[in-house]
């Protein structure tokens, strides 16, 4: 599994697309958080990184599919998946190796955003301190959100040999799970009855809960369940493809 993890990271960083994805992510973050006046942290009027955590789901919806789209799709397209199946690796090791590689790259992409906190601290009055506990809690929520989107992206990449299709599928499913259930809960049919429970099915409900800076065990369990669910779907798909090849 470690060999798969290292191979995936090296492969991502050996392609121009990988660097372009990271650069676009960092540039977009900087534009929205420091240049565009409506969302600039410098115009917020108080020392906080809330705007980052509000916008991050949108950034991730596009960045993480770009991160995961090649995971299995490229293996199918190049014909190396058959070779991978012959290695002394279980399907779980293959999936976890690719998944963890994408999570590591996602965390690497997030690391420069830590400078935003120190930038905000630099521009605030000496007597004003940042809520570091809340920021740490929000970053935990951000990593869990990114990990859930990564599991979705790994699954969609295992469905097709076309990386563009894998990207669009991950974008659609991620959008559906993040915004879809919240939108569904607002329908008149659910109001005053099951609207709260419909919201709880979606990712947005739990991400916003953690983004307040309080890490609730129920929210962590939810994210871990989403991750497990989509990785399990990936395992089922790999099992089906393996059976097709060796059936």
N, C-alpha and C positions, 0 to 999 in steps of 0.2 A: 504493500500500500504506500509506503514511503517513496518508493521508486516512481510510482504513478504521480504522487503529489509533486515531487521535484520536477518530473518530466512535464507536467501540465503548466507549472509556473514558468519553467524555461521556455516552453513552447509559446506561451502567451507573450513573454517578453522578447521573443526572437522575431516576432512579426510586427510590422509597422502598425497594423491595426490595433495591437495591444497598447502601444505607446500613444497612438492617436486617441483611443478611448479614455485613457487616463488623463491626458492633457485636456481633452474636451470637458471631462468631469470637473477638473480643477478650475478651468477657465470659467465655466458656467457658474460654479459655486462662487467664485470671486466676483463675477459680474452682478449676480443677484444680491450678494451679501455686502458688497462695498461700493458698487457703481450705480446700480439702479436705485433711485431715491425712495421708491415706494417700499422696497424690501431691505434697504441698507441697514446694517447693524449700527452704523454711526449716526443714523437719524432716528433711532428708536427712542432716545431720550432717557434710557436707563441701561444699566450694565447687565446685559443678558444675551444669550445665544439662542433664544427662543425661535427666531426667524430661521435659523439653520435647521432646527428640528421640524419646523413646519414645512419647509421646502424640500427637505431630504427625501421624503417618499417619492416626489416627482423626479428628483435627480436619479434615484435608484431604479425607478420604473424603466428608464431608458439605459442607464449605465450597466446594470447587472445583466439584462439580456445580452448586451454586447460582450459581457464577460463570459457568459455561459454558453453562447450559441454554438461554439465550435467543439464543446466538450465531447459529445458523441457524434454529432452530425458530421464533423470532419473525419472521424474514424470510419463512419459508414461510406462517405464519399471517396475516400482514398483507399478503401479496402483493407485498412489495418485492423479493423474490428475483429476479423477472423483470426488474425495473428495474436491479438490480445486475448482472445478466448483460449488459445493454446498455452498461454503462460500459466505457471502454477499459482494462479490467483483466483479467489472466489469472486462471484459477482459483487458481493458486498464490499470487498476490498477495492475493486475497480471503481465502484460508485463513490465510496467514501474518499478514495484518493483524489478523484476528480472534484468532488464536492468541496473537500477541505482546501484544495488548491485555490478554488474560486473564492472561498471565504477568506483565505489569507490575502489574496489580491484585493478583495473588497476592503479589508482592514488597512492594507497599505495605502489604498486610495483615500481612506478617511484620515490617516495620520496627519497630513498637512493642515487639515481643518482645525487641529488642536491649536495652531498658531492664532486662530481667530480669537480664542479666549484670552490669550496674552495681549493681542492687539487691542481688544476692548478694555482690558485691564489697564493698559498703558494710557488710554485716553480718558479714563475716569478719574475723579478726584481721589487724592491719596486716602481719604477716610472711608471711601466706598469700596467694598469688597464684593467679589463675585460669589455666587452661590455654587461653590465647587462641588458640594454634595449633589445638588440638583443637576449640574452639568455631567457629572460622572454617571448618575442614574439615567440621564437622557441618552448618553453615549451607549450605555448598555442596551437601551431600547433600540437604538439605531443599529447596533450590531445584530441584535435579534431579528429586526426587520430585514436587514440585508441578508441574513442567513436564510430566512424564510423565502425571500425572493430568489435566492440562489438555488434553493431546493426546487422551486418551480421551474427555473431556467434549465437546471440539469435534466428534469423530467421532459420538458418540451424538446430539448436537444436530442433526447433518446428516441424521439418519435419520428425523426425525419433525417434525411441526408442533406437537406438544404439548409444552410446556416441562416439565410434570410427568413425562411419560414419558421425556423426555431426561434429567431429573435422576435418575430411578430407574434408568435404564439405565447412566448413568455411575457411579452408586453401586455397582451390581451388578458391572459389568466391572472397576471399580477394586478392589473387594473381592476379586474372583476372581483378578486378577493379583497382588495384594499378598499375600493369605493363602492362596489356593487351592493354589498349587504347593507351598508349605511343608507344608500339610496333606496333600496327595497324597503327598509324599515320605515321610511317616510311616506309610504303609500297609505292612503286613508284606511284601507282594509286592516292594516296592522296597528293603527294608532289607538293607544289606550289598552291594547291587549298584549300582543306579542312583539311589539316594536323593539323593546329593550333586548329581548332574547335573539331577535334577528340581527341586531347590531353586534351582539356578542360573537356571532359566527364569523364576522369579518375581521380582517387584520387591523383596520383603522381604529377600532374600539380599543384594542389592547395596546397598540402602539401609542395612542394618545394618553392612555392611562400611565404607561411607563414614562412618557415624555414629561410628565409633571415632576419627575425626579424621584418618584417612589416606586421601587421595584417590588411589585406584588407577585407572590409565588404563583397565583392563578394565571397571570399574564405570561410568566416564564413557561409554565406548563403548556399554555396554549401555543406559544411559538414553537416549542419543542415538538408538540403534536403535529403541527403543520409541516415542519421539517421532516419528521418521520413519515408522515402520510405521503408526501411527494417523492421521497427517496424510496419508499416501498413500491409506489407505482412505477418508478424507474426500474427497480429490481424485477418486477413482473414483466415489464417490457423487454428487458435484457434476457430474461428466461425464455420468453416467447421467441426472440430472435435466435437465441442459442439452439432452441429446439428445431427451428426452421433450417438452420445450417447443418445440424448434426442429426436431424430426425430421420 
